[in-house]
């Protein structure tokens, strides 16, 4: 599974699919301005994280965190 999280101007959008070429956008996006401005831990305190819950195990690999091209 491939998950892409796009954070642009305090709005986050989620895309998921079996591979990089087959991503579909989740139905809704979220405005995170309140979390990113002086709410938790100071200005620009929002940070990405990966989390797995439940029985069994999970492996995260090929994690990349980068600036979007052209921005």
Biopython code that builds the backbone (N, CA, C, O; Angstrom):
import numpy as np
from Bio.PDB.StructureBuilder import StructureBuilder

atoms = [
    (1, "UNK", "N", (0.838, -1.172, 0.000)),
    (1, "UNK", "CA", (0.000, 0.000, 0.000)),
    (1, "UNK", "C", (0.880, 1.232, 0.000)),
    (1, "UNK", "O", (1.911, 1.271, 0.671)),
    (2, "UNK", "N", (0.472, 2.232, -0.752)),
    (2, "UNK", "CA", (1.163, 3.515, -0.779)),
    (2, "UNK", "C", (0.228, 4.576, -0.215)),
    (2, "UNK", "O", (-0.945, 4.643, -0.584)),
    (3, "UNK", "N", (0.751, 5.396, 0.676)),
    (3, "UNK", "CA", (-0.005, 6.491, 1.266)),
    (3, "UNK", "C", (0.750, 7.778, 0.986)),
    (3, "UNK", "O", (1.947, 7.871, 1.257)),
    (4, "UNK", "N", (0.055, 8.770, 0.445)),
    (4, "UNK", "CA", (0.644, 10.093, 0.239)),
    (4, "UNK", "C", (-0.165, 11.086, 1.055)),
    (4, "UNK", "O", (-1.393, 11.125, 0.979)),
    (5, "UNK", "N", (0.541, 11.882, 1.832)),
    (5, "UNK", "CA", (-0.087, 12.930, 2.630)),
    (5, "UNK", "C", (0.438, 14.257, 2.087)),
    (5, "UNK", "O", (1.641, 14.516, 2.112)),
    (6, "UNK", "N", (-0.455, 15.075, 1.609)),
    (6, "UNK", "CA", (-0.092, 16.363, 1.023)),
    (6, "UNK", "C", (-0.543, 17.469, 1.969)),
    (6, "UNK", "O", (-1.734, 17.613, 2.247)),
    (7, "UNK", "N", (0.408, 18.241, 2.456)),
    (7, "UNK", "CA", (0.136, 19.360, 3.360)),
    (7, "UNK", "C", (0.514, 20.638, 2.642)),
    (7, "UNK", "O", (1.690, 20.873, 2.363)),
    (8, "UNK", "N", (-0.472, 21.465, 2.340)),
    (8, "UNK", "CA", (-0.235, 22.691, 1.580)),
    (8, "UNK", "C", (-1.113, 23.804, 2.143)),
    (8, "UNK", "O", (-2.337, 23.680, 2.175)),
    (9, "UNK", "N", (-0.492, 24.877, 2.582)),
    (9, "UNK", "CA", (-1.211, 26.035, 3.140)),
    (9, "UNK", "C", (-2.190, 25.623, 4.244)),
    (9, "UNK", "O", (-3.355, 26.022, 4.234)),
    (10, "UNK", "N", (-1.703, 24.821, 5.191)),
    (10, "UNK", "CA", (-2.458, 24.379, 6.364)),
    (10, "UNK", "C", (-3.643, 23.473, 6.047)),
    (10, "UNK", "O", (-4.516, 23.286, 6.894)),
    (11, "UNK", "N", (-3.687, 22.919, 4.868)),
    (11, "UNK", "CA", (-4.716, 21.948, 4.516)),
    (11, "UNK", "C", (-4.035, 20.635, 4.164)),
    (11, "UNK", "O", (-3.064, 20.616, 3.408)),
    (12, "UNK", "N", (-4.541, 19.541, 4.710)),
    (12, "UNK", "CA", (-3.950, 18.236, 4.459)),
    (12, "UNK", "C", (-4.911, 17.376, 3.648)),
    (12, "UNK", "O", (-6.113, 17.349, 3.911)),
    (13, "UNK", "N", (-4.364, 16.675, 2.661)),
    (13, "UNK", "CA", (-5.136, 15.760, 1.824)),
    (13, "UNK", "C", (-4.446, 14.402, 1.855)),
    (13, "UNK", "O", (-3.219, 14.326, 1.926)),
    (14, "UNK", "N", (-5.226, 13.338, 1.801)),
    (14, "UNK", "CA", (-4.707, 11.983, 1.870)),
    (14, "UNK", "C", (-5.014, 11.238, 0.582)),
    (14, "UNK", "O", (-6.123, 11.320, 0.054)),
    (15, "UNK", "N", (-4.026, 10.514, 0.083)),
    (15, "UNK", "CA", (-4.160, 9.694, -1.113)),
    (15, "UNK", "C", (-3.643, 8.298, -0.771)),
    (15, "UNK", "O", (-2.629, 8.176, -0.084)),
    (16, "UNK", "N", (-4.316, 7.245, -1.232)),
    (16, "UNK", "CA", (-3.886, 5.879, -0.947)),
    (16, "UNK", "C", (-4.163, 4.991, -2.152)),
    (16, "UNK", "O", (-5.074, 5.246, -2.940)),
    (17, "UNK", "N", (-3.361, 3.949, -2.275)),
    (17, "UNK", "CA", (-3.558, 2.991, -3.356)),
    (17, "UNK", "C", (-2.532, 1.876, -3.269)),
    (17, "UNK", "O", (-1.645, 1.914, -2.416)),
    (18, "UNK", "N", (-2.644, 0.887, -4.141)),
    (18, "UNK", "CA", (-1.718, -0.251, -4.104)),
    (18, "UNK", "C", (-0.293, 0.111, -4.528)),
    (18, "UNK", "O", (0.657, -0.582, -4.166)),
    (19, "UNK", "N", (-0.143, 1.190, -5.291)),
    (19, "UNK", "CA", (1.188, 1.635, -5.707)),
    (19, "UNK", "C", (1.139, 3.129, -6.034)),
    (19, "UNK", "O", (0.070, 3.739, -6.019)),
    (20, "UNK", "N", (2.286, 3.703, -6.324)),
    (20, "UNK", "CA", (2.418, 5.144, -6.575)),
    (20, "UNK", "C", (1.574, 5.621, -7.755)),
    (20, "UNK", "O", (1.147, 6.775, -7.779)),
    (21, "UNK", "N", (1.331, 4.758, -8.724)),
    (21, "UNK", "CA", (0.602, 5.136, -9.936)),
    (21, "UNK", "C", (-0.907, 4.958, -9.825)),
    (21, "UNK", "O", (-1.630, 5.323, -10.751)),
    (22, "UNK", "N", (-1.397, 4.414, -8.727)),
    (22, "UNK", "CA", (-2.828, 4.123, -8.585)),
    (22, "UNK", "C", (-3.440, 4.781, -7.349)),
    (22, "UNK", "O", (-4.333, 4.209, -6.723)),
    (23, "UNK", "N", (-2.978, 5.950, -6.999)),
    (23, "UNK", "CA", (-3.463, 6.616, -5.790)),
    (23, "UNK", "C", (-4.828, 7.255, -6.024)),
    (23, "UNK", "O", (-5.086, 7.852, -7.069)),
    (24, "UNK", "N", (-5.695, 7.113, -5.023)),
    (24, "UNK", "CA", (-7.004, 7.766, -5.054)),
    (24, "UNK", "C", (-7.123, 8.673, -3.843)),
    (24, "UNK", "O", (-6.702, 8.316, -2.743)),
    (25, "UNK", "N", (-7.695, 9.838, -4.051)),
    (25, "UNK", "CA", (-7.854, 10.814, -2.968)),
    (25, "UNK", "C", (-8.981, 10.387, -2.038)),
    (25, "UNK", "O", (-10.049, 9.965, -2.481)),
    (26, "UNK", "N", (-8.720, 10.508, -0.727)),
    (26, "UNK", "CA", (-9.779, 10.299, 0.256)),
    (26, "UNK", "C", (-10.831, 11.385, 0.052)),
    (26, "UNK", "O", (-10.509, 12.462, -0.449)),
    (27, "UNK", "N", (-12.050, 11.132, 0.421)),
    (27, "UNK", "CA", (-13.180, 12.009, 0.117)),
    (27, "UNK", "C", (-13.022, 13.430, 0.660)),
    (27, "UNK", "O", (-13.435, 14.387, 0.005)),
    (28, "UNK", "N", (-12.443, 13.579, 1.825)),
    (28, "UNK", "CA", (-12.389, 14.923, 2.405)),
    (28, "UNK", "C", (-10.970, 15.280, 2.831)),
    (28, "UNK", "O", (-10.144, 14.405, 3.090)),
    (29, "UNK", "N", (-10.706, 16.570, 2.899)),
    (29, "UNK", "CA", (-9.433, 17.070, 3.389)),
    (29, "UNK", "C", (-9.694, 17.762, 4.723)),
    (29, "UNK", "O", (-10.843, 17.964, 5.116)),
    (30, "UNK", "N", (-8.624, 18.119, 5.405)),
    (30, "UNK", "CA", (-8.752, 18.750, 6.714)),
    (30, "UNK", "C", (-7.990, 20.063, 6.756)),
    (30, "UNK", "O", (-6.866, 20.156, 6.262)),
    (31, "UNK", "N", (-8.607, 21.078, 7.351)),
    (31, "UNK", "CA", (-7.946, 22.352, 7.580)),
    (31, "UNK", "C", (-7.281, 22.275, 8.956)),
    (31, "UNK", "O", (-7.971, 22.116, 9.964)),
    (32, "UNK", "N", (-5.964, 22.383, 9.011)),
    (32, "UNK", "CA", (-5.214, 22.207, 10.256)),
    (32, "UNK", "C", (-4.579, 23.495, 10.767)),
    (32, "UNK", "O", (-3.627, 23.456, 11.546)),
    (33, "UNK", "N", (-5.104, 24.628, 10.332)),
    (33, "UNK", "CA", (-4.494, 25.897, 10.713)),
    (33, "UNK", "C", (-4.440, 26.067, 12.232)),
    (33, "UNK", "O", (-3.435, 26.544, 12.759)),
    (34, "UNK", "N", (-5.479, 25.696, 12.925)),
    (34, "UNK", "CA", (-5.498, 25.833, 14.383)),
    (34, "UNK", "C", (-4.449, 24.990, 15.072)),
    (34, "UNK", "O", (-3.907, 25.405, 16.097)),
    (35, "UNK", "N", (-4.144, 23.808, 14.534)),
    (35, "UNK", "CA", (-3.116, 22.951, 15.115)),
    (35, "UNK", "C", (-1.717, 23.448, 14.794)),
    (35, "UNK", "O", (-0.777, 23.178, 15.542)),
    (36, "UNK", "N", (-1.568, 24.163, 13.704)),
    (36, "UNK", "CA", (-0.254, 24.578, 13.251)),
    (36, "UNK", "C", (0.136, 25.973, 13.722)),
    (36, "UNK", "O", (1.272, 26.392, 13.501)),
    (37, "UNK", "N", (-0.762, 26.697, 14.357)),
    (37, "UNK", "CA", (-0.476, 28.057, 14.781)),
    (37, "UNK", "C", (-0.801, 28.256, 16.255)),
    (37, "UNK", "O", (-1.948, 28.507, 16.624)),
    (38, "UNK", "N", (0.217, 28.143, 17.081)),
    (38, "UNK", "CA", (0.154, 28.504, 18.506)),
    (38, "UNK", "C", (-0.847, 27.693, 19.314)),
    (38, "UNK", "O", (-1.291, 28.171, 20.358)),
    (39, "UNK", "N", (-1.224, 26.501, 18.893)),
    (39, "UNK", "CA", (-2.171, 25.717, 19.670)),
    (39, "UNK", "C", (-1.469, 24.698, 20.547)),
    (39, "UNK", "O", (-1.677, 24.681, 21.761)),
    (40, "UNK", "N", (-0.646, 23.855, 19.959)),
    (40, "UNK", "CA", (0.072, 22.816, 20.701)),
    (40, "UNK", "C", (1.573, 22.997, 20.522)),
    (40, "UNK", "O", (2.095, 22.769, 19.431)),
    (41, "UNK", "N", (2.261, 23.397, 21.556)),
    (41, "UNK", "CA", (3.717, 23.438, 21.528)),
    (41, "UNK", "C", (4.340, 24.596, 20.780)),
    (41, "UNK", "O", (5.541, 24.566, 20.508)),
    (42, "UNK", "N", (3.585, 25.596, 20.443)),
    (42, "UNK", "CA", (4.159, 26.762, 19.793)),
    (42, "UNK", "C", (3.865, 26.841, 18.314)),
    (42, "UNK", "O", (3.235, 25.956, 17.735)),
    (43, "UNK", "N", (4.331, 27.912, 17.717)),
    (43, "UNK", "CA", (4.088, 28.203, 16.312)),
    (43, "UNK", "C", (4.695, 27.122, 15.418)),
    (43, "UNK", "O", (5.816, 26.673, 15.660)),
    (44, "UNK", "N", (3.966, 26.709, 14.400)),
    (44, "UNK", "CA", (4.381, 25.672, 13.453)),
    (44, "UNK", "C", (4.759, 24.376, 14.161)),
    (44, "UNK", "O", (5.807, 23.794, 13.883)),
    (45, "UNK", "N", (3.905, 23.927, 15.075)),
    (45, "UNK", "CA", (4.200, 22.740, 15.870)),
    (45, "UNK", "C", (3.703, 21.444, 15.242)),
    (45, "UNK", "O", (3.964, 20.368, 15.781)),
    (46, "UNK", "N", (2.999, 21.513, 14.127)),
    (46, "UNK", "CA", (2.463, 20.319, 13.486)),
    (46, "UNK", "C", (3.583, 19.520, 12.831)),
    (46, "UNK", "O", (4.391, 20.076, 12.088)),
    (47, "UNK", "N", (3.634, 18.195, 13.109)),
    (47, "UNK", "CA", (4.651, 17.318, 12.546)),
    (47, "UNK", "C", (3.982, 16.038, 12.040)),
    (47, "UNK", "O", (3.020, 15.562, 12.644)),
    (48, "UNK", "N", (4.487, 15.478, 10.934)),
    (48, "UNK", "CA", (3.914, 14.224, 10.436)),
    (48, "UNK", "C", (4.316, 13.048, 11.324)),
    (48, "UNK", "O", (5.362, 13.076, 11.971)),
    (49, "UNK", "N", (3.472, 12.014, 11.347)),
    (49, "UNK", "CA", (3.773, 10.805, 12.111)),
    (49, "UNK", "C", (3.076, 9.614, 11.464)),
    (49, "UNK", "O", (2.035, 9.764, 10.823)),
    (50, "UNK", "N", (3.649, 8.448, 11.633)),
    (50, "UNK", "CA", (3.036, 7.205, 11.189)),
    (50, "UNK", "C", (2.677, 6.406, 12.427)),
    (50, "UNK", "O", (3.453, 6.351, 13.380)),
    (51, "UNK", "N", (1.497, 5.782, 12.418)),
    (51, "UNK", "CA", (0.998, 5.072, 13.593)),
    (51, "UNK", "C", (0.233, 3.840, 13.146)),
    (51, "UNK", "O", (-0.551, 3.904, 12.199)),
    (52, "UNK", "N", (0.453, 2.732, 13.810)),
    (52, "UNK", "CA", (-0.296, 1.500, 13.547)),
    (52, "UNK", "C", (-0.881, 1.010, 14.860)),
    (52, "UNK", "O", (-0.231, 1.098, 15.902)),
    (53, "UNK", "N", (-2.107, 0.494, 14.816)),
    (53, "UNK", "CA", (-2.769, 0.018, 16.031)),
    (53, "UNK", "C", (-3.423, -1.329, 15.760)),
    (53, "UNK", "O", (-3.657, -1.697, 14.608)),
    (54, "UNK", "N", (-3.713, -2.052, 16.816)),
    (54, "UNK", "CA", (-4.417, -3.322, 16.681)),
    (54, "UNK", "C", (-3.485, -4.507, 16.820)),
    (54, "UNK", "O", (-2.295, -4.353, 17.094)),
    (55, "UNK", "N", (-4.039, -5.690, 16.628)),
    (55, "UNK", "CA", (-3.263, -6.925, 16.721)),
    (55, "UNK", "C", (-2.352, -7.080, 15.507)),
    (55, "UNK", "O", (-2.626, -6.536, 14.437)),
    (56, "UNK", "N", (-1.278, -7.821, 15.685)),
    (56, "UNK", "CA", (-0.373, -8.075, 14.571)),
    (56, "UNK", "C", (0.790, -7.115, 14.556)),
    (56, "UNK", "O", (1.216, -6.619, 15.599)),
    (57, "UNK", "N", (1.300, -6.857, 13.373)),
    (57, "UNK", "CA", (2.466, -5.983, 13.252)),
    (57, "UNK", "C", (2.349, -5.141, 11.985)),
    (57, "UNK", "O", (1.547, -5.431, 11.098)),
    (58, "UNK", "N", (3.148, -4.116, 11.923)),
    (58, "UNK", "CA", (3.177, -3.237, 10.761)),
    (58, "UNK", "C", (4.626, -2.862, 10.484)),
    (58, "UNK", "O", (5.441, -2.765, 11.402)),
    (59, "UNK", "N", (4.934, -2.655, 9.217)),
    (59, "UNK", "CA", (6.267, -2.224, 8.829)),
    (59, "UNK", "C", (6.127, -1.007, 7.918)),
    (59, "UNK", "O", (5.380, -1.036, 6.940)),
    (60, "UNK", "N", (6.841, 0.045, 8.243)),
    (60, "UNK", "CA", (6.880, 1.235, 7.410)),
    (60, "UNK", "C", (8.245, 1.272, 6.739)),
    (60, "UNK", "O", (9.274, 1.175, 7.408)),
    (61, "UNK", "N", (8.252, 1.413, 5.425)),
    (61, "UNK", "CA", (9.525, 1.514, 4.727)),
    (61, "UNK", "C", (9.388, 2.482, 3.563)),
    (61, "UNK", "O", (8.286, 2.791, 3.110)),
    (62, "UNK", "N", (10.517, 2.943, 3.098)),
    (62, "UNK", "CA", (10.563, 3.897, 1.998)),
    (62, "UNK", "C", (9.827, 5.186, 2.351)),
    (62, "UNK", "O", (9.151, 5.775, 1.508)),
    (63, "UNK", "N", (9.963, 5.617, 3.602)),
    (63, "UNK", "CA", (9.338, 6.854, 4.061)),
    (63, "UNK", "C", (10.164, 8.032, 3.572)),
    (63, "UNK", "O", (11.376, 8.081, 3.781)),
    (64, "UNK", "N", (9.502, 8.980, 2.922)),
    (64, "UNK", "CA", (10.171, 10.190, 2.439)),
    (64, "UNK", "C", (9.380, 11.411, 2.900)),
    (64, "UNK", "O", (8.150, 11.433, 2.837)),
    (65, "UNK", "N", (10.084, 12.392, 3.347)),
    (65, "UNK", "CA", (9.493, 13.655, 3.785)),
    (65, "UNK", "C", (10.213, 14.740, 3.012)),
    (65, "UNK", "O", (11.401, 14.978, 3.233)),
    (66, "UNK", "N", (9.508, 15.402, 2.107)),
    (66, "UNK", "CA", (10.200, 16.368, 1.260)),
    (66, "UNK", "C", (9.278, 17.530, 0.876)),
    (66, "UNK", "O", (8.052, 17.450, 0.939)),
    (67, "UNK", "N", (9.938, 18.590, 0.482)),
    (67, "UNK", "CA", (9.244, 19.769, -0.024)),
    (67, "UNK", "C", (8.654, 19.442, -1.394)),
    (67, "UNK", "O", (9.269, 18.728, -2.186)),
    (68, "UNK", "N", (7.464, 19.966, -1.669)),
    (68, "UNK", "CA", (6.850, 19.743, -2.967)),
    (68, "UNK", "C", (7.595, 20.517, -4.035)),
    (68, "UNK", "O", (8.050, 21.637, -3.799)),
    (69, "UNK", "N", (7.718, 19.920, -5.210)),
    (69, "UNK", "CA", (8.374, 20.603, -6.332)),
    (69, "UNK", "C", (7.595, 21.848, -6.724)),
    (69, "UNK", "O", (6.365, 21.832, -6.770)),
    (70, "UNK", "N", (8.308, 22.916, -7.004)),
    (70, "UNK", "CA", (7.676, 24.140, -7.480)),
    (70, "UNK", "C", (7.018, 24.978, -6.401)),
    (70, "UNK", "O", (6.340, 25.953, -6.725)),
    (71, "UNK", "N", (7.188, 24.642, -5.145)),
    (71, "UNK", "CA", (6.558, 25.393, -4.060)),
    (71, "UNK", "C", (7.609, 26.143, -3.271)),
    (71, "UNK", "O", (7.280, 26.839, -2.310)),
]
sb = StructureBuilder()
sb.init_structure("model")
sb.init_model(0)
sb.init_chain("A")
sb.init_seg("    ")
for serial, (resi, resn, name, xyz) in enumerate(atoms, 1):
    if name == "N":
        sb.init_residue(resn, " ", resi, " ")
    sb.init_atom(name, np.array(xyz, "f"), 0.0, 1.0, " ", f" {name:<3s}", serial, name[0])
structure = sb.get_structure()
